[in-house]
Amino acid sequence: MIKLIDHISEFSGKLAAWLFFAIGFFICYEVIARYLFNSPTVWVDEVSRIGQIWAAYLAAAFALKHREMIVIDVAFRRPDTLLRKVVETFALTMILLFCITALWYGYGLWLKSLLRGHTTDTYLALPKWFTHASVWVGFALLGLQAVAEAVKIWRNGVPADDTLEHEI
């Protein structure tokens, strides 16, 4: 199960990277269309915003899996101690609690916009449920990855941070 969660997080991170790439392409296209051909588009702004929202939420689980979130280890530098495992598990538990809260409220918001047929107030009038889904999907992935990381810590220990070895 842990490997499956890791694979899903890896896929979501790569999908987020491709979304960011596509957003950059769309914005370049818009700049050329607007300033070179004097023919702006109606879709680039909204599609780019929605893409950024999805990419940011999809990237969170990937960042946690690769230990790229903020880590403060002034007091607990040695990864092989029991106290470090406890502190890491506590941090992951706090992430999980936040994820559960965001998942609960995000799902409720998504369901409400889906059932009521809300759309954006733009020319495209895209369904809002699509944007709202990014919240609960992203936090569900992050929560699953937090559980997987906690299991890995107690099975394999806290991974050594290579950057610490270079600093010492």
Secondary structure, 3 states (H helix, E strand, C coil): CHHHHHHHHHHHHHHHHHHHHHHHHHHHHHHHHHHHCCCCCCCHHHHHHHHHHHHHHHHHHHHHHCCCCCCCCCCCCCCCCHHHHHHHHHHHHHHHHHHHHHHHHHHHHHHHHHHHCCECCCCCCCEHHHHHHHHHHHHHHHHHHHHHHHHHHHHHCCCCCHHHHHHC
